[in-house]
């Protein structure tokens, strides 16, 4: 910072030229594309669908609206747009609206430049300070966004006719940066109308002042689709003035969903335990969310957030931790029975249709979890492969699983079923070769056995009787 110009004169000598924020974003985006750098590091599944739309909008110097259901990464991507801004830009020191020293807008900056000329002090503002975000709520006012007369300044003796009496809102303070309005439909229509001039003419007018501030900023918005009836709507003239509307979506395939969950879940646990989640359990957790997104019992206009998969993933791991402690063990692998405790993290992540009875959310989740197990099971196995298990149970035998059943007890039950132990060993080695060879081997075998039993139950080949803390597979 000490090497950068500190006065207007030094800034002129450095060869600095004014560049609009949208041209700045264009230039930096083109540099990223040429270098093959990701546009949004950590955002998965949008490389061929959403990112090209955003890139085209930026290259076209458009304002943008990100339109999509909840939990689709809209706000996260909007905040990452700061990565397309320069590291720092010069401003008139003390300016409230980041005045460019070569093109000052506010009366404060104009007067300072007129008074001090080349000795005008220059400060440098980082990219994160050039991003302002506002959550749209019904109580947001024009004063919050654009500005208002500051009565304190007037009481200090400044004239109402002077620009000095103005207090700038968030939009002028975003001059030479990015202004984001989250959940735009929640903004009252009359306030949305107040944004017309900013979007079309790039200026603000405060309380009838004749002053015009030709702002340089990129305006971005997020919104849920308008057919989500619990929300407001975007007034048509405002939408018409937004250059590009970018549609977001949930993960297209299960594999992408799992990658997103793995990157966003808290899995680095402490406490002296070692707990692992095999791939088929990850698939079941993600498949449950995918089924919810197509269920006729769920309000699809509301959506089912990716946050449901993340929270469920974390709770499955947590129950495996709890179960491992209760069993007096130190090594654990997540099991199907852990899904019974995931309802707490699924509640509130799905909005049921109006026709659904109160309290049906947990029951619906349990049904979808069972369907997810069936789908994942069917991708790998046929129920007839485990005829030996079905015959053993048909002979009046039963197998108990649950929180307090230790891994050793599982293995004893498995070995009691003719040929089942060998099947479990082979399947565990095929599905999770790394876990099957290490300290997780026994716990993995127990997890695989429970997965196979649940798969047979979903095909109505064996019965299942849940009780408090345990489940009995039998007739």
C-alpha positions in Angstrom: 0.0 0.0 0.0 2.9 2.4 0.7 4.0 2.2 -2.9 0.7 3.4 -4.2 -0.1 7.0 -5.0 -1.3 9.0 -2.0 -2.4 12.2 -3.7 -4.3 13.1 -6.9 -1.1 14.4 -8.5 0.7 11.2 -7.9 -2.2 9.3 -9.2 -2.2 11.2 -12.5 1.5 10.7 -12.9 1.1 6.9 -12.4 -1.0 6.7 -15.6 -4.2 5.7 -13.8 -7.3 5.7 -16.0 -10.9 5.6 -14.9 -12.6 2.2 -15.7 -16.3 1.5 -15.1 -17.0 -1.4 -12.7 -18.6 -3.5 -15.5 -15.6 -3.0 -17.8 -13.4 -4.0 -14.9 -15.5 -7.2 -14.3 -15.4 -7.9 -18.1 -11.6 -7.6 -18.2 -11.0 -9.7 -15.1 -13.5 -12.4 -16.3 -11.7 -12.6 -19.7 -8.4 -13.0 -17.9 -9.9 -15.9 -15.8 -11.3 -17.6 -18.9 -8.0 -17.3 -20.7 -6.1 -18.8 -17.7 -8.7 -21.6 -17.3 -9.4 -20.5 -13.7 -12.8 -21.4 -12.2 -15.3 -18.6 -12.1 -16.8 -19.7 -8.8 -14.4 -21.9 -6.9 -16.3 -24.5 -4.8 -19.6 -24.2 -6.7 -20.3 -27.5 -8.3 -22.7 -28.7 -11.0 -23.1 -25.3 -12.7 -20.1 -25.4 -15.1 -22.1 -26.2 -18.2 -25.5 -24.6 -17.3 -25.4 -21.6 -15.0 -21.9 -20.3 -15.3 -22.1 -19.7 -19.0 -25.2 -17.6 -18.4 -23.4 -15.5 -15.8 -20.3 -15.1 -17.9 -22.4 -13.9 -20.9 -24.2 -11.4 -18.7 -21.0 -10.0 -17.4 -19.4 -9.8 -20.8 -22.6 -8.0 -22.0 -22.3 -5.6 -19.0 -25.7 -6.5 -17.8 -27.3 -6.3 -14.4 -28.4 -9.7 -13.3 -31.2 -11.5 -11.5 -30.4 -15.0 -10.1 -33.8 -16.8 -10.1 -34.1 -20.2 -8.4 -35.5 -22.1 -5.5 -34.0 -22.0 -2.0 -30.6 -23.7 -1.4 -29.3 -23.4 -5.0 -26.2 -21.2 -4.1 -27.6 -17.9 -5.4 -26.3 -15.7 -2.5 -23.0 -17.5 -2.4 -22.3 -16.9 -6.1 -23.4 -13.3 -5.8 -20.9 -12.7 -3.0 -18.2 -14.4 -5.1 -18.7 -11.8 -7.8 -16.2 -9.7 -5.9 -13.5 -12.0 -7.3 -14.0 -10.2 -10.6 -13.1 -6.8 -9.2 -9.6 -5.4 -9.0 -7.7 -5.9 -5.8 -7.9 -2.2 -4.9 -9.1 1.0 -6.5 -8.3 4.7 -5.6 -10.9 6.9 -3.9 -11.0 10.4 -2.6 -10.0 10.0 1.0 -13.0 10.5 3.3 -15.6 10.1 0.6 -18.8 8.2 1.6 -19.4 6.9 -1.9 -16.0 5.9 -3.1 -15.5 8.9 -5.4 -13.0 8.4 -8.2 -10.3 11.1 -7.7 -10.4 11.8 -11.5 -14.2 11.9 -11.7 -15.6 13.0 -8.3 -19.4 12.8 -7.9 -20.3 13.9 -4.4 -20.2 17.6 -3.3 -17.7 16.6 -0.6 -15.2 15.2 -3.2 -15.8 17.9 -5.7 -15.1 20.6 -3.2 -12.1 18.8 -1.8 -10.6 18.4 -5.3 -11.4 22.1 -6.1 -9.7 23.2 -2.9 -6.6 21.0 -2.9 -6.1 20.1 -6.5 -3.2 17.7 -7.0 -2.7 17.6 -3.2 -6.1 15.9 -2.8 -5.5 12.9 -0.5 -6.2 9.5 -2.1 -7.1 6.3 -0.3 -7.3 2.7 -1.6 -10.4 0.5 -1.2 -10.3 -3.3 -1.4 -12.7 -5.4 -3.5 -14.6 -6.7 -0.5 -15.4 -3.2 0.6 -17.0 -2.5 -2.8 -19.8 -5.1 -2.3 -22.9 -4.2 -0.4 -25.8 -6.5 0.2 -29.3 -5.8 1.4 -32.0 -8.4 2.3 -35.3 -7.3 1.0 -38.0 -7.0 3.7 -41.3 -5.2 3.6 -40.0 -2.5 5.9 -37.1 -1.4 3.6 -37.5 2.2 2.5 -36.3 4.4 -0.3 -34.2 6.2 2.4 -32.4 2.9 3.2 -31.5 2.3 -0.5 -31.1 5.8 -2.0 -30.8 8.3 0.8 -32.5 10.9 2.9 -32.0 14.3 4.3 -30.0 14.0 7.5 -31.7 16.2 10.1 -28.7 16.1 12.4 -26.6 17.7 9.7 -29.4 20.3 9.2 -29.4 21.0 12.9 -25.7 21.6 12.7 -26.4 24.6 10.5 -26.3 23.1 7.0 -28.9 24.4 4.6 -31.7 22.1 3.4 -30.9 23.3 -0.2 -27.3 22.0 0.1 -26.1 18.6 -0.9 -24.1 18.6 2.3 -27.3 17.8 4.2 -27.9 14.5 2.4 -27.3 11.0 4.0 -26.5 8.5 1.3 -28.2 5.1 1.2 -26.7 1.7 0.3 -26.9 2.2 -3.4 -24.9 5.4 -3.7 -22.4 3.9 -1.2 -22.0 1.0 -3.6 -20.7 3.5 -6.3 -17.9 1.8 -8.2 -18.9 -1.6 -6.8 -21.6 -4.2 -6.7 -24.9 -3.8 -5.0 -26.9 -6.9 -4.2 -30.6 -7.1 -3.3 -31.4 -10.5 -1.9 -35.0 -11.9 -2.2 -36.2 -9.1 -4.5 -39.9 -10.2 -4.5 -40.1 -9.4 -0.8 -39.4 -5.7 -1.6 -42.7 -3.8 -1.7 -43.8 -2.8 -5.2 -43.4 1.0 -4.6 -39.8 0.5 -3.5 -39.2 -1.7 -6.6 -40.5 1.2 -8.7 -37.9 3.4 -6.9 -35.1 1.3 -8.5 -36.1 2.1 -12.0 -34.0 5.2 -12.3 -31.0 3.5 -10.9 -31.2 0.6 -13.4 -32.1 2.6 -16.4 -30.5 6.0 -15.9 -27.8 5.1 -13.4 -28.7 8.1 -11.2 -30.3 8.8 -7.8 -32.4 11.7 -6.8 -33.0 12.4 -3.1 -36.0 14.2 -1.7 -36.5 16.4 -4.8 -32.9 17.6 -5.0 -32.0 18.7 -8.4 -28.6 17.0 -8.0 -28.1 13.9 -10.1 -25.4 11.3 -9.2 -24.6 9.2 -12.3 -23.5 6.1 -10.4 -21.2 3.5 -11.7 -22.2 0.2 -10.3 -23.3 -3.4 -11.1 -26.7 -4.3 -9.6 -27.5 -7.9 -8.9 -30.6 -9.5 -7.4 -31.7 -12.9 -6.2 -35.3 -14.2 -6.1 -37.4 -17.3 -5.9 -39.7 -18.0 -8.9 -42.8 -15.8 -8.9 -45.1 -18.8 -8.7 -44.1 -19.4 -5.1 -47.3 -18.0 -3.7 -46.1 -17.2 -0.2 -43.9 -14.5 -1.6 -44.5 -11.2 -3.4 -43.5 -10.7 -7.1 -41.2 -8.7 -9.1 -43.0 -5.8 -10.9 -42.8 -6.3 -14.6 -41.1 -2.9 -15.5 -38.3 -3.6 -13.0 -37.7 -7.1 -14.4 -37.6 -5.5 -17.9 -34.8 -3.3 -16.9 -32.6 -6.2 -15.6 -30.3 -7.2 -18.4 -30.1 -11.0 -17.7 -32.1 -13.4 -15.7 -30.0 -16.4 -14.7 -31.9 -19.6 -13.8 -30.2 -21.8 -11.1 -31.1 -25.4 -10.4 -30.5 -28.3 -8.0 -27.8 -30.9 -8.7 -28.6 -32.6 -12.0 -27.2 -36.0 -10.9 -26.7 -37.8 -7.6 -22.9 -37.8 -7.9 -22.8 -34.0 -8.1 -25.1 -33.7 -5.1 -22.8 -36.0 -3.1 -19.8 -33.9 -4.0 -21.6 -30.7 -2.9 -22.6 -32.4 0.4 -19.1 -33.7 1.1 -17.6 -30.2 0.5 -20.1 -28.4 2.7 -20.7 -30.8 5.6 -18.8 -30.7 8.9 -17.0 -34.1 8.9 -13.8 -33.3 10.7 -15.0 -34.5 14.0 -13.1 -34.6 17.3 -13.7 -36.5 20.5 -11.4 -39.5 20.1 -13.7 -41.4 17.8 -13.2 -42.4 14.2 -16.4 -42.6 12.2 -16.7 -43.2 8.4 -19.5 -43.1 5.9 -19.5 -45.6 3.1 -20.4 -44.5 -0.4 -23.8 -46.3 -0.4 -24.9 -44.4 2.7 -23.9 -41.1 1.0 -26.0 -42.1 -2.0 -29.0 -42.9 0.2 -28.8 -39.5 2.0 -28.6 -37.6 -1.3 -31.3 -39.8 -3.0 -33.7 -39.0 -0.2 -33.4 -35.3 -1.1 -33.8 -36.0 -4.8 -37.0 -38.0 -4.1 -38.3 -35.1 -2.1 -37.8 -32.8 -5.1 -40.2 -35.0 -7.2 -42.7 -36.0 -4.5 -46.3 -34.9 -5.1 -46.6 -34.5 -1.3 -44.0 -31.7 -1.2 -44.6 -28.2 -2.4 -42.2 -28.1 -5.4 -42.7 -24.3 -5.8 -40.9 -24.0 -2.5 -38.2 -26.5 -3.3 -36.1 -28.8 -1.2 -32.8 -27.1 -0.3 -29.4 -28.7 -0.7 -29.1 -27.8 3.0 -31.4 -30.8 3.8 -28.8 -33.2 2.3 -26.0 -31.4 4.2 -27.9 -31.4 7.6 -29.0 -35.1 7.1 -25.4 -36.1 6.3 -24.1 -34.5 9.4 -26.8 -36.0 11.6 -26.2 -39.5 10.2 -22.5 -39.1 11.2 -23.5 -37.8 14.6 -25.8 -40.7 15.4 -23.0 -43.1 14.3 -20.7 -41.2 16.8 -23.3 -41.5 19.6 -24.0 -45.2 18.8 -20.2 -45.9 18.8 -19.9 -44.3 22.3 -22.9 -46.2 23.7 -21.4 -49.5 22.4 -18.1 -48.7 24.1 -16.3 -48.7 20.8 -13.9 -46.3 19.1 -14.4 -47.2 15.4 -17.8 -46.7 13.7 -19.4 -46.8 10.3 -22.7 -45.3 9.5 -25.6 -47.7 9.1 -29.2 -47.7 7.8 -30.5 -47.6 11.4 -28.9 -44.2 11.8 -31.4 -42.8 9.3 -34.1 -43.2 11.9 -32.7 -40.2 13.7 -32.4 -37.9 10.7 -36.0 -36.5 10.9 -34.8 -33.7 13.2 -32.6 -32.3 10.4 -35.2 -32.9 7.7 -37.9 -31.0 9.5 -38.5 -27.6 8.0 -36.4 -28.4 4.9 -39.6 -29.6 3.1 -42.8 -27.7 2.8 -45.7 -30.1 2.5 -48.7 -29.4 0.3 -51.8 -27.9 1.9 -53.6 -31.2 1.6 -51.2 -32.9 3.9 -52.1 -33.5 7.6 -50.1 -31.8 10.3 -47.3 -34.1 11.7 -46.9 -36.0 8.4 -43.5 -34.6 7.7 -41.6 -37.3 9.6 -43.7 -40.1 8.2 -43.1 -38.8 4.6 -39.3 -38.6 5.2 -39.2 -42.2 6.5 -41.1 -43.4 3.4 -38.7 -41.5 1.1 -35.6 -42.8 3.0 -36.9 -46.4 2.4 -37.5 -45.6 -1.2 -33.9 -44.2 -1.4 -32.5 -47.4 0.1 -34.5 -49.4 -2.5 -33.2 -47.4 -5.4 -29.6 -47.6 -4.3 -30.0 -51.4 -3.6 -31.5 -52.0 -7.0 -28.6 -50.4 -8.8 -26.2 -53.1 -7.4 -28.2 -56.2 -6.5 -31.2 -58.4 -7.1 -33.3 -59.5 -4.2 -33.0 -63.1 -5.4 -29.2 -63.0 -4.7 -30.0 -63.3 -1.0 -32.4 -66.2 -1.1 -30.4 -67.8 1.7 -31.3 -64.8 4.0 -35.0 -65.0 3.2 -35.1 -68.8 3.8 -33.3 -68.4 7.1 -35.9 -65.8 8.3 -38.7 -67.9 6.9 -37.6 -70.7 9.2 -38.6 -68.5 12.1 -35.2 -66.8 12.8 -34.7 -63.0 13.4 -31.9 -60.5 13.5 -31.8 -57.5 15.8 -30.0 -54.3 14.8 -29.9 -50.9 16.5 -27.9 -48.4 18.6 -26.9 -50.7 21.4 -26.0 -53.7 19.2 -22.2 -53.9 19.2 -20.3 -54.7 16.1 -19.3 -58.1 17.4 -22.9 -59.1 17.9 -23.7 -58.1 14.3 -20.9 -60.3 13.0 -22.2 -63.2 15.1 -25.7 -62.8 13.7 -24.3 -62.6 10.1 -22.3 -65.8 10.6 -25.4 -67.6 11.8 -27.1 -67.1 8.4 -25.7 -69.7 5.9 -23.5 -68.1 3.3 -24.4 -64.6 4.3 -21.1 -63.8 6.0 -19.2 -64.6 2.7 -21.6 -62.5 0.7 -21.1 -59.5 3.1 -17.4 -59.9 3.0 -17.3 -59.9 -0.8 -19.8 -57.0 -1.2 -17.9 -54.9 1.4 -14.6 -55.4 -0.5 -16.3 -54.5 -3.8 -18.1 -51.4 -2.5 -15.5 -50.0 -0.1 -12.1 -51.6 -0.8 -10.2 -49.0 1.3 -12.5 -49.3 4.4 -12.7 -53.1 4.0 -8.9 -53.5 4.6 -8.4 -51.3 7.5 -9.6 -50.7 11.1 -13.1 -50.1 9.7 -13.4 -53.7 8.3 -15.7 -55.1 11.0 -17.9 -52.0 11.3 -18.2 -51.9 7.5 -19.4 -55.5 7.4 -22.1 -54.7 9.9 -23.1 -51.6 7.9 -23.3 -53.6 4.6 -25.3 -56.4 6.3 -27.9 -53.9 7.5 -28.0 -52.3 4.0 -28.7 -55.7 2.4 -31.4 -56.5 5.0 -33.1 -53.2 4.5 -33.0 -53.7 0.8 -34.7 -57.1 1.2 -37.3 -55.4 3.4 -38.1 -52.8 0.8 -38.7 -55.6 -1.7 -41.1 -57.2 0.8 -39.0 -60.3 1.1 -38.6 -60.1 4.8 -40.4 -58.3 7.6 -39.3 -55.5 9.9 -40.4 -54.5 13.3 -39.0 -51.2 14.8 -39.0 -50.7 18.5 -37.4 -48.1 20.7 -33.7 -48.0 19.9 -33.6 -51.2 17.8 -35.1 -52.9 14.8 -35.9 -56.6 14.3 -35.7 -58.1 10.8 -37.8 -61.3 10.7 -41.2 -62.6 9.6 
